[in-house]
């Protein structure tokens, strides 16, 4: 037994030395690097290839920091058409990490808080480089044109320099910039191609007015996004009988603890912020009541304030929810919801 152990150690030592020596050989280094680079170039998109209605969470947190999550962003795919709803910080990077092509029909913005549009220019540049032939369509509430005009002014030199360097072979000049459409909520669908209907409706997020939610109806399947809101009867009305409701959520319990902790260390500014944000968001239990009243099939929490970092925190976040509505999911970046057609199935996975 001792001899076997001795010989095993010798073999391992020889192997380690051999690896170290080989790693100093340029041809070996080149081969390993080329193999690694080929693995980084992922051409297999995770987007559903079948005709279906689906959603990918490309950002699940509120502005409260969490190093493992991006701010709010949801990708909706209906058939072969892709829409991005909100574009918070880090969401564009997530899309690249997930291997999702920057090929969008349009960007939809729920309201004009910066954590819902800060990555808009990254989506613009990414889709421009990817071969977009027309200006990027951006739908949003009153005031959205001020946002897109501001981005165009701020990035005018950047766009010029990139075009001067690459030319029309890479960047179509007329596609630089935004086509901005201001939405009038609570009316007929603003998008209707005969199969997909998208409807904008008002939610309550004062003093941010107007604030919008969106409903997607595609060939008998439906997804609703609440946007940022307090408990809202209008949301209940527009979410009626939906397959999936993406519902924003703020844990009054955990935020209250954060407020108290900030007060105890004398940081009254942060304590005041923790207090202020509680009056224009929905608690998880209130979200469950909305889902129950709207008769939705599945509830997905997003725009999490604060986004849980450990399992115990998630348990506290959802305390009391299952007593009201049991079919719910706490989203993470990469949460993937697929609604197959001619079915009542709701398939849930994660791209991470």
Long-range contacts (C-beta under 8 A, 24 or more apart in sequence): 42-99, 43-99, 44-99, 45-99, 45-100, 45-101, 46-98, 46-99, 46-100, 46-336, 46-351, 47-77, 47-82, 47-100, 47-101, 48-77, 48-338, 50-340, 51-79, 51-219, 51-341, 52-77, 52-79, 52-221, 52-338, 52-339, 52-340, 52-341, 53-77, 53-78, 53-216, 53-218, 53-219, 53-221, 53-222, 53-223, 53-243, 53-339, 53-341, 54-336, 54-337, 54-338, 54-339, 55-223, 55-244, 55-246, 55-336, 55-337, 56-98, 56-100, 56-334, 56-335, 56-336, 56-337, 56-351, 57-300, 57-302, 57-331, 57-332, 57-333, 57-334, 57-335, 57-336, 58-84, 58-91, 58-94, 58-95, 58-98, 58-100, 58-333, 59-86, 59-87, 59-88, 59-89, 59-90, 59-91, 59-94, 59-333, 60-302, 60-303, 60-304, 60-307, 60-331, 60-332, 60-333, 60-335, 61-88, 61-303, 61-304, 61-305, 61-306, 61-307, 62-115, 62-248, 62-250, 62-303, 62-304, 62-305, 62-306, 62-307, 63-115, 63-305, 64-305, 64-306, 64-307, 66-306, 66-307, 66-309, 68-309, 68-333, 69-307, 69-332, 69-333, 70-94, 70-333, 71-115, 71-116, 71-118, 71-119, 72-115, 72-116, 72-302, 72-303, 73-119, 74-225, 74-246, 74-302, 75-100, 76-216, 76-223, 78-195, 78-196, 78-216, 78-218, 79-195, 79-196, 79-218, 79-219, 81-105, 81-193, 81-196, 83-107, 83-108, 83-198, 83-216, 84-108, 84-123, 85-109, 85-110, 85-214, 85-225, 86-110, 86-116, 86-117, 87-116, 87-117, 87-118, 87-119, 87-120, 87-122, 87-123, 88-115, 88-116, 88-117, 88-118, 88-119, 89-115, 89-118, 89-119, 90-119, 91-119, 92-119, 92-122, 92-123, 92-126, 93-122, 94-333, 94-334, 95-123, 95-126, 96-126, 98-334, 98-351, 101-130, 102-126, 102-127, 102-129, 102-130, 103-127, 103-130, 103-131, 103-132, 104-136, 105-137, 106-136, 106-137, 106-138, 106-139, 106-191, 107-136, 107-137, 107-138, 107-139, 108-138, 108-139, 108-140, 108-198, 108-214, 109-138, 109-139, 109-140, 109-141, 109-144, 109-147, 110-140, 110-141, 110-211, 110-212, 110-213, 110-214, 110-225, 110-227, 110-228, 111-140, 111-141, 111-205, 111-208, 111-210, 111-211, 111-212, 111-227, 111-228, 112-140, 112-141, 112-143, 112-144, 112-147, 112-208, 113-208, 113-228, 116-228, 117-147, 120-147, 120-148, 120-151, 121-151, 121-154, 121-155, 124-151, 124-155, 124-178, 125-155, 125-162, 128-171, 128-172, 128-175, 128-176, 129-170, 129-171, 131-172, 132-172, 132-175, 133-172, 133-174, 133-175, 134-174, 134-175, 134-179, 135-174, 135-175, 135-176, 135-177, 135-178, 135-179, 136-175, 136-177, 136-178, 136-179, 137-178, 137-179, 137-181, 138-178, 138-179, 138-180, 138-181, 139-181, 139-183, 139-190, 139-200, 140-180, 140-181, 140-182, 140-183, 140-212, 141-182, 141-183, 141-185, 141-210, 141-211, 141-212, 142-182, 142-210, 144-180, 144-181, 144-182, 144-183, 145-180, 145-182, 148-178, 148-180, 149-180, 151-178, 152-177, 152-178, 183-212, 185-210, 185-212, 186-234, 189-217, 195-219, 199-238, 201-234, 201-235, 201-237, 201-238, 202-234, 203-227, 203-228, 203-229, 203-232, 203-234, 203-235, 204-229, 204-230, 204-232, 204-234, 204-280, 205-229, 205-230, 205-280, 206-280, 208-280, 213-238, 213-239, 215-239, 215-242, 219-341, 220-341, 220-342, 221-339, 221-341, 223-337, 223-339, 224-294, 224-296, 226-282, 226-287, 226-290, 228-280, 228-281, 228-303, 229-280, 229-281, 229-282, 230-279, 230-280, 230-281, 230-282, 230-286, 231-282, 231-286, 231-289, 231-290, 232-290, 235-290, 235-294, 236-290, 236-293, 236-294, 237-294, 239-290, 239-291, 239-294, 239-296, 240-294, 240-295, 241-294, 241-295, 241-296, 242-294, 242-296, 242-297, 243-296, 243-297, 243-298, 243-339, 243-344, 243-346, 244-296, 244-297, 244-298, 244-299, 244-300, 244-337, 244-339, 244-346, 245-290, 245-291, 245-294, 245-296, 245-298, 245-299, 245-300, 246-300, 246-301, 246-302, 246-331, 247-282, 247-287, 247-290, 247-291, 247-299, 247-300, 247-301, 247-302, 248-281, 248-282, 248-287, 248-301, 248-302, 248-303, 248-305, 249-281, 249-282, 249-283, 249-284, 249-287, 249-301, 249-302, 249-303, 249-304, 249-305, 249-317, 250-277, 250-278, 250-281, 250-282, 250-283, 250-304, 250-305, 251-283, 251-284, 251-305, 251-306, 251-316, 251-317, 252-278, 252-283, 253-316, 253-317, 253-319, 254-306, 254-313, 254-316, 254-317, 255-305, 255-306, 258-306, 277-305, 281-305, 284-317, 284-318, 284-319, 284-320, 284-321, 285-320, 285-321, 285-324, 287-321, 288-320, 288-321, 288-324, 288-325, 288-328, 289-324, 289-325, 291-325, 291-328, 292-324, 292-325, 297-327, 297-344, 297-346, 298-327, 298-328, 298-329, 298-337, 298-346, 298-348, 299-325, 299-327, 299-328, 299-329, 300-328, 300-329, 300-331, 300-335, 300-337, 301-328, 301-329, 301-330, 301-331, 302-331, 304-330, 304-331
